[in-house]
């Protein structure tokens, strides 16, 4: 297992991060405990969660249960100091989370305190803005993305307000570092610029989607990440399980995200079938597991701080963590580049 430093902090994490968004819906507490035990025993010291989780499916009844399960594990094992813990404050849109209101300073303070209580800890290593108040192109919104109705002054004021609140939480010892999620290049740079101007905490990471089927980060975000030391925490590196090949031919295995969440957040569309089939065939032709090849590819990217894996079974978890030991040959990398050029953005 390789380890990376988050941004310009002193926080070191495994390049595989344990994602948790199925715990409390698809996974029981006992299964979540088993996953955390196994991950930590295999050098995965980085866990990512959010107040929003679980998401398979989202519901008011299960809101924040994932954090509660992690807190119970910390209480049972006493291993809080062994884990770099990341969580997130939810944005607007869910009526059962702060009446669906956007992220404000007040919301941040309330959310941090609530997460600390559920997680049964007195600090969070990496606290992230789950999505911006203004519009963004993530979650398949690229096809209708419209930044031209945004108010620049308002957006900058909101970012400054968030940074002030996060800075107060850092000063109080409640969080160690801050990150973003579902952000753009311009948005990330505004956080960096305003933090420098005001002496506030610097963004260490951005958690955006990245996989063989969705490589937007390769472009201007990669440039920003390189020059500003803001690493990517890649969510959905298997495109919600699609890159395992289990949905090829229209199949939806019982208990899978495809069976529960329909189109897996807009990813399970006809356009993904051909490239997914090509990547799966490539992996098998070279004696590789398709999921491990997809994850190993993510780990080759220079901007990658960590790839966030998610698993509903121990078999999946072991396979995904094992991708850290997979080295892709030049032949495989060249073939991946060829497939990507043919199918640049299928989802």
BAKOLKE-75015 format. One record per atom (N, C-alpha, C): x, y, z. Coordinates in steps of 0.2 Angstrom, whole numbers, padded with zeros to 4 digits, always signed. Example, Ala and Ser with C-alpha at 12.3 -4.5 7.8 and 13.67 -1.06 7.14 Angstrom:
% BAKOLKE-75015
+0066-0028+0039 +0062-0022+0039 +0066-0016+0039 +0064-0011+0035 +0068-0005+0036 +0064+0000+0039 
% end
This chain:
% BAKOLKE-75015
+0004-0006+0000 +0000+0000+0000 +0004+0006+0000 +0003+0011-0005 +0007+0017-0005 +0003+0022-0001 +0006+0027+0002 +0003+0033+0006 +0005+0039+0003 +0000+0044+0003 +0000+0051+0001 -0001+0056+0006 +0002+0062+0005 +0000+0067+0010 -0005+0071+0007 -0010+0073+0011 -0016+0077+0008 -0014+0084+0008 -0014+0087+0001 -0012+0094+0000 -0006+0096+0003 -0006+0102+0007 +0000+0104+0010 -0001+0103+0018 -0005+0098+0020 -0005+0097+0027 +0000+0092+0029 +0000+0089+0035 +0004+0084+0037 +0000+0077+0038 -0005+0077+0035 -0010+0071+0035 -0008+0066+0030 -0006+0060+0032 -0004+0055+0027 -0009+0049+0027 -0011+0048+0021 -0017+0043+0020 -0015+0037+0015 -0018+0032+0016 -0017+0026+0011 -0020+0028+0004 -0017+0026-0001 -0020+0028-0008 -0027+0025-0010 -0029+0020-0006 -0035+0017-0006 -0039+0020+0000 -0045+0023-0001 -0049+0025+0004 -0055+0021+0005 -0057+0019+0011 -0063+0015+0012 -0070+0020+0012 -0074+0019+0007 -0080+0022+0006 -0085+0019+0010 -0090+0022+0013 -0095+0020+0018 -0102+0021+0016 -0104+0023+0010 -0111+0025+0009 -0116+0020+0009 -0114+0014+0009 -0119+0008+0009 -0121+0006+0016 -0117+0008+0021 -0118+0006+0028 -0124+0009+0031 -0129+0005+0033 -0135+0007+0036 -0141+0006+0032 -0139+0004+0025 -0145+0002+0021 -0143-0005+0018 -0138-0005+0013 -0136-0011+0010 -0132-0016+0015 -0129-0012+0020 -0124-0016+0024 -0127-0015+0032 -0126-0020+0036 -0128-0020+0043 -0122-0017+0047 -0123-0016+0053 -0118-0013+0057 -0112-0019+0058 -0114-0025+0058 -0109-0030+0059 -0105-0031+0053 -0108-0030+0047 -0104-0030+0040 -0100-0024+0040 -0102-0018+0042 -0098-0012+0042 -0092-0013+0047 -0093-0016+0053 -0088-0017+0057 -0082-0022+0054 -0085-0027+0051 -0080-0032+0047 -0076-0028+0042 -0079-0024+0038 -0076-0020+0033 -0070-0016+0036 -0072-0012+0041 -0067-0007+0044 -0061-0011+0047 -0063-0017+0050 -0058-0021+0053 -0053-0024+0048 -0056-0026+0043 -0052-0029+0037 -0047-0023+0034 -0051-0018+0032 -0047-0012+0029 -0041-0010+0033 -0042-0009+0040 -0037-0006+0044 -0031-0012+0045 -0033-0018+0045 -0028-0023+0045 -0024-0024+0039 -0027-0021+0033 -0023-0021+0027 -0021-0014+0025 -0019-0010+0030 -0015-0004+0029 -0020+0002+0026 -0026+0001+0025 -0031+0006+0023 -0032+0010+0029 -0029+0016+0030 -0030+0020+0036 -0035+0026+0035 -0038+0026+0029 -0042+0032+0027 -0049+0030+0026 -0054+0033+0030 -0061+0031+0029 -0065+0038+0027 -0069+0037+0022 -0073+0043+0020 -0081+0042+0021 -0084+0047+0024 -0091+0046+0025 -0094+0053+0024 -0101+0054+0026 -0104+0060+0025 -0110+0060+0030 -0113+0066+0032 -0119+0066+0036 -0125+0063+0032 -0124+0064+0025 -0130+0062+0021 -0131+0054+0020 -0125+0050+0022 -0125+0043+0021 -0130+0039+0026 -0132+0034+0024 -0131+0030+0017 -0136+0033+0012 -0134+0031+0006 -0137+0033+0000 -0140+0028-0005 -0140+0022-0002 -0143+0016-0006 -0149+0013-0003 -0155+0016-0003 -0156+0023-0006 -0156+0028+0000 -0156+0034-0003 -0157+0040+0002 -0163+0040+0006 -0164+0041+0012 -0170+0042+0015 -0170+0046+0022 -0175+0049+0024 -0175+0053+0030 -0174+0048+0036 -0176+0042+0035 -0176+0037+0041 -0169+0035+0042 -0165+0034+0037 -0158+0032+0038 -0153+0037+0038 -0155+0044+0037 -0150+0049+0037 -0145+0049+0043 -0139+0049+0041 -0133+0050+0046 -0132+0043+0050 -0135+0038+0048 -0134+0031+0051 -0127+0029+0050 -0124+0031+0044 -0117+0028+0043 -0112+0031+0048 -0113+0038+0049 -0109+0041+0054 -0110+0037+0061 -0116+0036+0062 -0117+0032+0069 -0114+0025+0069 -0114+0022+0064 -0110+0015+0064 -0103+0016+0065 -0100+0021+0061 -0093+0022+0062 -0091+0024+0069 -0095+0028+0072 -0094+0030+0079 -0095+0024+0084 -0099+0020+0083 -0100+0014+0087 -0094+0009+0086 -0091+0009+0080 -0085+0005+0079 -0079+0008+0083 -0078+0015+0083 -0073+0018+0086 -0074+0017+0094 -0080+0017+0096 -0081+0016+0103 -0080+0009+0105 -0081+0004+0101 -0080-0003+0102 -0072-0005+0102 -0069-0002+0097 -0062-0004+0096 -0057+0000+0099 -0059+0007+0100 -0054+0011+0103 -0048+0013+0098 -0050+0012+0091 -0045+0013+0086 -0046+0020+0082 -0049+0025+0085 -0050+0031+0082 -0043+0034+0080 -0038+0033+0084 -0031+0036+0082 -0028+0033+0076 -0031+0027+0074 -0028+0023+0069 -0030+0025+0062 -0036+0029+0062 -0039+0031+0056 -0039+0038+0054 -0038+0040+0048 -0039+0047+0045 -0046+0047+0043 -0050+0051+0046 -0057+0051+0045 -0060+0057+0041 -0063+0056+0036 -0066+0062+0032 -0074+0061+0032 -0077+0067+0033 -0084+0067+0032 -0086+0074+0029 -0093+0075+0028 -0095+0081+0024 -0101+0084+0026 -0102+0090+0025 -0108+0094+0027 -0112+0094+0020 -0119+0092+0021 -0123+0092+0015 -0126+0098+0013 -0127+0099+0007 -0129+0106+0004 -0137+0106+0004 -0139+0110+0000 -0146+0111-0001 -0150+0106-0005 -0156+0105-0003 -0160+0100-0007 -0164+0095-0004 -0162+0093+0002 -0165+0088+0006 -0169+0091+0012 -0175+0091+0012 -0179+0094+0017 -0178+0092+0024 -0176+0086+0025 -0175+0083+0031 -0168+0085+0034 -0164+0088+0030 -0157+0091+0032 -0157+0098+0033 -0158+0101+0039 -0158+0108+0040 -0163+0112+0035 -0169+0108+0034 -0175+0111+0030 -0173+0112+0023 -0168+0109+0020 -0166+0109+0013 -0162+0115+0012 -0160+0119+0017 -0156+0126+0015 -0149+0125+0013 -0146+0130+0010 -0139+0129+0007 -0135+0130+0013 -0128+0129+0012 -0123+0128+0017 -0121+0136+0019 -0122+0137+0025 -0120+0144+0028 -0115+0142+0034 -0113+0148+0037 -0109+0147+0043 -0112+0143+0048 -0119+0145+0049 -0123+0142+0055 -0123+0134+0053 -0125+0133+0047 -0125+0126+0045 -0119+0122+0046 -0113+0125+0045 -0107+0121+0046 -0106+0120+0053 -0107+0125+0057 -0106+0124+0064 -0111+0118+0067 -0117+0119+0065 -0122+0114+0067 -0120+0107+0065 -0118+0106+0058 -0116+0100+0055 -0110+0097+0058 -0105+0101+0060 -0099+0098+0063 -0100+0095+0069 -0104+0099+0074 -0105+0097+0080 -0109+0090+0080 -0114+0090+0076 -0118+0084+0075 -0114+0078+0073 -0110+0079+0068 -0106+0074+0066 -0101+0071+0071 -0098+0076+0075 -0094+0074+0080 -0097+0069+0085 -0103+0071+0087 -0107+0067+0092 -0109+0060+0089 -0111+0060+0083 -0113+0053+0080 -0106+0049+0079 -0101+0052+0077 -0095+0048+0076 -0091+0047+0083 -0093+0050+0088 -0090+0048+0095 -0083+0050+0095 -0081+0056+0092 -0075+0058+0092 -0074+0066+0094 -0069+0068+0095 -0068+0075+0097 -0065+0079+0091 -0063+0076+0085 -0060+0079+0080 -0062+0075+0073 -0062+0079+0068 -0063+0076+0061 -0056+0078+0057 -0053+0073+0054 -0047+0075+0050 -0048+0079+0044 -0053+0077+0040 -0054+0081+0034 -0062+0082+0033 -0063+0089+0034 -0071+0090+0033 -0072+0094+0026 -0077+0091+0023 -0078+0093+0016 -0085+0096+0015 -0085+0101+0010 -0091+0104+0008 -0094+0099+0002 -0100+0096+0004 -0102+0090-0001 -0104+0092-0008 -0107+0098-0008 -0108+0101-0015 -0109+0108-0014 -0107+0112-0019 -0108+0120-0019 -0115+0122-0019 -0116+0128-0016 -0123+0131-0016 -0125+0133-0023 -0120+0135-0027 -0122+0137-0034 -0123+0131-0038 -0124+0131-0044 -0125+0125-0049 -0118+0122-0050 -0118+0116-0052 -0112+0113-0054 -0113+0107-0059 -0108+0104-0062 -0109+0100-0068 -0109+0092-0066 -0108+0091-0059 -0108+0084-0057 -0114+0080-0057 -0114+0074-0055 -0120+0070-0055 -0124+0070-0062 -0121+0070-0067 -0124+0070-0074 -0127+0076-0076 -0125+0082-0073 -0128+0088-0074 -0124+0092-0080 -0119+0089-0082 -0114+0092-0088 -0118+0093-0094 -0124+0089-0095 -0127+0090-0101 -0132+0097-0101 -0133+0099-0095 -0138+0105-0094 -0134+0110-0090 -0128+0110-0089 -0124+0115-0085 -0124+0122-0088 -0126+0126-0083 -0127+0133-0085 -0124+0138-0080 -0118+0140-0080 -0115+0144-0075 -0116+0152-0076 -0120+0153-0082 -0121+0160-0084 -0126+0164-0079 -0130+0160-0075 -0134+0164-0071 -0131+0165-0064 -0125+0163-0063 -0122+0163-0056 -0120+0171-0055 -0120+0173-0049 -0118+0179-0046 -0112+0179-0043 -0107+0182-0046 -0100+0181-0044 -0099+0184-0037 -0101+0190-0036 -0100+0193-0029 -0103+0188-0024 -0109+0186-0025 -0113+0182-0020 -0109+0175-0019 -0107+0172-0024 -0103+0166-0024 -0097+0167-0019 -0093+0172-0021 -0087+0174-0017 -0089+0175-0010 -0094+0179-0008 -0096+0180-0001 -0098+0174+0002 -0101+0169-0001 -0103+0163+0002 -0097+0159+0003 -0092+0159-0001 -0086+0155+0000 -0082+0158+0006 -0082+0164+0006 -0078+0167+0012 -0082+0166+0018 -0089+0165+0018 -0092+0164+0024 -0091+0157+0026 -0091+0152+0022 -0089+0145+0023 -0082+0144+0026 -0077+0148+0023 -0070+0147+0025 -0070+0150+0032 -0073+0156+0034 -0073+0158+0041 -0075+0153+0046 -0081+0150+0044 -0084+0145+0049 -0079+0139+0049 -0076+0137+0044 -0072+0131+0044 -0065+0133+0048 -0063+0139+0047 -0057+0142+0051 -0059+0142+0058 -0065+0144+0060 -0066+0143+0067 -0066+0136+0070 -0069+0132+0066 -0069+0125+0068 -0061+0122+0068 -0057+0124+0064 -0050+0122+0064 -0047+0125+0071 -0048+0131+0072 -0045+0134+0078 -0048+0131+0084 -0054+0129+0084 -0057+0125+0090 -0054+0118+0091 -0051+0116+0086 -0048+0109+0086 -0053+0104+0084 -0059+0106+0081 -0064+0101+0079 -0062+0098+0072 -0059+0101+0068 -0057+0098+0062 -0050+0100+0060 -0046+0096+0057 -0039+0097+0055 -0038+0100+0049 -0042+0098+0044 -0040+0101+0037 -0047+0101+0033 -0047+0105+0028 -0054+0105+0024 -0053+0103+0017 -0059+0101+0014 -0059+0099+0007 -0065+0101+0004 -0066+0100-0003 -0072+0101-0007 -0074+0095-0010 -0080+0095-0013 -0083+0089-0016 -0087+0092-0022 -0087+0089-0027 -0092+0091-0033 -0090+0098-0035 -0084+0100-0035 -0082+0107-0037 -0079+0108-0044 -0079+0114-0046 -0076+0116-0052 -0069+0118-0051 -0065+0120-0057 -0059+0123-0056 -0059+0130-0053 -0064+0134-0056 -0065+0141-0054 -0067+0141-0047 -0071+0137-0045 -0074+0136-0038 -0068+0135-0033 -0064+0130-0035 -0059+0127-0030 -0053+0133-0030 -0052+0136-0035 -0047+0142-0035 -0050+0148-0031 -0056+0149-0031 -0059+0154-0027 -0058+0153-0019 -0059+0146-0017 -0057+0144-0010 -0050+0146-0009 -0046+0144-0013 -0038+0144-0012 -0036+0152-0012 -0039+0156-0016 -0037+0163-0016 -0040+0167-0010 -0046+0165-0008 -0049+0169-0003 -0046+0167+0004 -0044+0160+0004 -0040+0158+0010 -0034+0161+0011 -0030+0162+0005 -0023+0165+0006 -0024+0173+0008 -0029+0176+0005 -0030+0183+0006 -0032+0184+0014 -0036+0180+0017 -0039+0181+0023 -0036+0177+0029 -0030+0173+0027 -0027+0169+0032 -0031+0163+0035 -0035+0160+0031 -0040+0155+0033 -0037+0148+0030 -0040+0143+0032 -0038+0136+0030 -0038+0135+0023 -0033+0131+0021 -0032+0130+0013 -0035+0123+0012 -0038+0123+0006 -0041+0117+0004 -0036+0112+0002 -0037+0106+0005 -0032+0101+0004 -0033+0096-0002 -0040+0095-0003 -0042+0090-0007 -0049+0092-0011 -0050+0089-0016 -0057+0089-0019 -0059+0082-0021 -0065+0081-0019 -0068+0074-0020 -0073+0075-0026 -0071+0072-0031 -0075+0073-0037 -0075+0066-0040 -0080+0065-0045 -0080+0058-0048 -0075+0057-0053 -0072+0051-0053 -0067+0049-0058 -0067+0042-0059 -0067+0040-0066 -0066+0033-0067 -0064+0032-0075 -0063+0026-0077 -0062+0025-0084 -0068+0028-0089 -0074+0028-0086 -0079+0031-0090 -0081+0038-0089 -0077+0041-0084 -0078+0048-0083 -0072+0052-0081 -0069+0055-0085 -0062+0057-0084 -0061+0065-0085 -0066+0068-0083 -0066+0076-0083 -0060+0079-0080 -0058+0076-0074 -0053+0078-0070 -0046+0079-0074 -0045+0075-0079 -0039+0075-0083 -0037+0081-0086 -0042+0086-0086 -0041+0092-0090 -0039+0098-0085 -0043+0103-0085 -0041+0109-0081 -0041+0108-0074 -0045+0103-0071 -0044+0101-0064 -0037+0098-0063 -0034+0094-0067 -0028+0092-0066 -0023+0097-0066 -0023+0102-0070 -0018+0108-0070 -0019+0111-0063 -0025+0113-0061 -0025+0116-0054 -0023+0111-0049 -0024+0105-0049 -0022+0100-0044 -0014+0100-0044 -0011+0100-0049 -0004+0100-0050 +0000+0106-0047 -0003+0112-0049 +0000+0118-0047 -0001+0120-0040 -0007+0118-0037 -0010+0121-0031 -0009+0115-0026 -0007+0109-0027 -0006+0104-0022 -0013+0102-0019 -0018+0101-0023 -0025+0099-0021 -0026+0093-0024 -0025+0087-0020 -0026+0081-0023 -0033+0079-0024 -0034+0074-0029 -0041+0071-0030 -0043+0065-0026 -0048+0066-0022 -0051+0060-0019 -0057+0057-0024 -0055+0052-0028 -0060+0050-0033 -0065+0045-0030 -0071+0048-0031 -0077+0044-0029 -0080+0040-0036 -0083+0035-0035 -0086+0031-0040 -0080+0029-0045 -0074+0026-0043 -0069+0024-0048 -0071+0018-0052 -0076+0014-0049 -0079+0009-0053 -0086+0011-0057 -0087+0017-0057 -0093+0020-0060 -0099+0016-0057 -0099+0016-0050 -0105+0013-0047 -0105+0005-0048 -0100+0002-0049 -0099-0005-0050 -0100-0007-0058 -0101-0002-0062 -0102-0004-0069 -0096-0007-0072 -0090-0004-0070 -0084-0007-0073 -0082-0014-0071 -0085-0017-0066 -0084-0024-0064 -0087-0028-0070 -0091-0025-0074 -0094-0029-0080 -0101-0033-0078 -0103-0032-0071 -0109-0036-0069 -0115-0033-0072 -0115-0027-0075 -0122-0025-0078 -0122-0026-0086 -0117-0029-0089 -0116-0030-0096 -0122-0034-0098 -0125-0032-0104 -0130-0036-0107 -0137-0034-0103 -0137-0029-0099 -0143-0027-0096 -0145-0031-0090 -0140-0035-0087 -0142-0038-0081 -0141-0034-0075 -0145-0035-0070 -0145-0031-0063 -0145-0036-0058 -0139-0038-0055 -0139-0043-0050 -0143-0041-0044 -0147-0046-0041 -0151-0044-0035 -0146-0041-0029 -0148-0036-0026 -0145-0033-0021 -0140-0028-0023 -0139-0027-0030 -0134-0022-0032 -0136-0015-0032 -0132-0010-0033 -0134-0003-0034 -0139-0003-0040 -0137-0006-0045 -0142-0006-0051 -0149-0008-0050 -0149-0013-0045 -0156-0016-0044 -0160-0011-0039 -0156-0008-0035 -0159-0003-0030 -0160+0004-0032 -0155+0007-0035 -0155+0014-0037 -0156+0015-0045 -0159+0010-0048 -0161+0010-0055 -0155+0011-0060 -0154+0018-0062 -0148+0019-0067 -0142+0021-0064 -0141+0020-0057 -0135+0022-0053 -0133+0029-0055 -0138+0033-0053 -0136+0040-0054 -0135+0043-0061 -0138+0040-0065 -0138+0042-0072 -0132+0038-0076 -0128+0034-0073 -0122+0031-0076 -0124+0025-0080 -0129+0021-0078 -0131+0015-0081 -0136+0016-0087 -0132+0019-0093 -0136+0021-0099 -0133+0017-0104 -0137+0017-0110 -0134+0013-0116 -0127+0015-0118 -0126+0021-0118 -0119+0023-0120 -0113+0020-0117 -0114+0018-0111 -0108+0015-0107 -0107+0007-0109 -0112+0004-0112 -0111-0003-0113 -0105-0005-0118 -0104-0001-0123 -0098-0003-0127 -0091-0002-0124 -0090+0004-0121 -0084+0005-0118 -0083+0001-0112 -0088-0001-0108 -0087-0005-0102 -0085-0012-0105 -0089-0014-0110 -0087-0021-0113 -0080-0021-0115 -0077-0015-0118 -0070-0015-0121 -0065-0015-0115 -0067-0012-0110 -0062-0012-0104 -0062-0019-0101 -0068-0022-0100 -0068-0028-0097 -0065-0034-0101 -0066-0033-0108 -0062-0038-0112 -0054-0037-0112 -0052-0031-0111 -0045-0029-0111 -0042-0032-0105 -0046-0031-0099 -0043-0034-0093 -0043-0041-0093 -0048-0045-0095 -0048-0052-0096 -0043-0055-0100 -0041-0051-0106 -0036-0053-0111 -0029-0053-0108 -0028-0049-0103 -0022-0048-0099 -0022-0052-0092 -0027-0056-0091 -0027-0059-0085 -0028-0055-0079 -0032-0050-0080 -0033-0045-0074 -0040-0045-0073 -0042-0044-0066 -0049-0043-0064 -0051-0036-0067 -0057-0035-0070 -0059-0029-0073 -0059-0023-0067 -0062-0025-0061 -0062-0020-0056 -0055-0018-0054 -0051-0023-0053 -0044-0021-0051 -0040-0017-0056 -0041-0018-0063 -0038-0014-0068 -0041-0007-0068 -0047-0006-0067 -0050+0000-0067 -0048+0004-0061 -0047+0001-0055 -0044+0005-0049 -0037+0006-0050 -0033+0001-0052 -0026+0002-0053 -0025+0008-0058 -0029+0008-0063 -0028+0014-0068 -0029+0021-0064 -0034+0021-0060 -0035+0027-0056 -0028+0029-0052 -0025+0024-0049 -0020+0025-0045 -0013+0027-0048 -0014+0027-0055 -0008+0029-0059 -0008+0037-0060 -0014+0040-0059 -0014+0047-0061 -0010+0051-0056 -0006+0056-0059 -0002+0060-0054 -0006+0064-0049 -0012+0066-0051 -0016+0070-0046 -0020+0066-0041 -0019+0060-0041 -0023+0056-0037 -0021+0055-0029 -0025+0058-0025 -0023+0057-0018 -0025+0051-0015 -0031+0049-0017 -0034+0042-0015 -0040+0040-0019 -0041+0034-0020 -0047+0032-0024 -0052+0029-0019 -0058+0031-0019 -0063+0029-0013 -0066+0023-0016 -0065+0017-0013 -0069+0011-0014 -0075+0010-0010 -0080+0007-0013 -0086+0005-0009 -0087-0003-0010 -0089-0006-0005 -0091-0013-0006 -0097-0015-0002 -0101-0020-0004 -0106-0022+0000 -0105-0029+0002 -0099-0032+0000 -0097-0039+0002 -0090-0039+0003 -0088-0044+0008 -0081-0044+0009 -0077-0046+0003 -0080-0050-0001 -0076-0052-0007 -0075-0046-0012 -0079-0042-0012 -0078-0036-0016 -0073-0031-0013 -0073-0031-0006 -0069-0027-0002 -0061-0029-0003 -0060-0036-0002 -0054-0039-0003 -0051-0038-0010 -0055-0039-0015 -0053-0038-0022 -0051-0030-0023 -0055-0026-0021 -0054-0019-0022 -0047-0016-0018 -0046-0018-0012 -0040-0016-0009 -0034-0020-0012 -0035-0026-0015 -0030-0029-0019 -0027-0025-0025 -0031-0020-0027 -0029-0017-0033 -0023-0013-0032 -0022-0011-0026 -0016-0007-0024 -0009-0011-0026 -0010-0018-0026 -0004-0022-0028 -0004-0023-0036 -0008-0020-0040 -0008-0022-0047 -0004-0016-0051 +0000-0019-0055 +0004-0014-0059 +0002-0015-0066 +0000-0010-0070 -0003-0011-0077 +0003-0010-0081 +0004-0014-0086 +0009-0014-0091 +0008-0008-0096 +0013-0006-0100 +0013-0001-0105 +0008-0003-0110 +0007-0010-0112 +0003-0012-0117 -0005-0011-0114 -0006-0012-0108 -0013-0011-0105 -0014-0004-0105 -0009+0000-0103 -0011+0008-0103 -0012+0011-0109 -0008+0008-0114 -0009+0011-0121 -0016+0009-0124 -0018+0003-0122 -0025+0000-0124 -0030+0004-0121 -0029+0006-0115 -0034+0010-0111 -0035+0017-0114 -0029+0020-0116 -0029+0026-0120 -0033+0026-0126 -0032+0020-0130 -0036+0020-0136 -0043+0019-0135 -0045+0015-0130 -0052+0015-0129 -0055+0021-0127 -0052+0025-0122 -0054+0031-0120 -0055+0036-0126 -0050+0036-0131 -0051+0041-0136 -0057+0039-0140 -0059+0033-0141 -0065+0031-0145 -0071+0032-0141 -0071+0032-0134 -0077+0033-0130 -0075+0038-0124 -0074+0045-0126 -0071+0049-0121 -0076+0051-0115 -0082+0051-0116 -0087+0053-0110 -0093+0049-0111 -0093+0043-0110 -0099+0039-0111 -0105+0040-0106 -0103+0042-0100 -0108+0043-0095 -0108+0051-0093 
% end
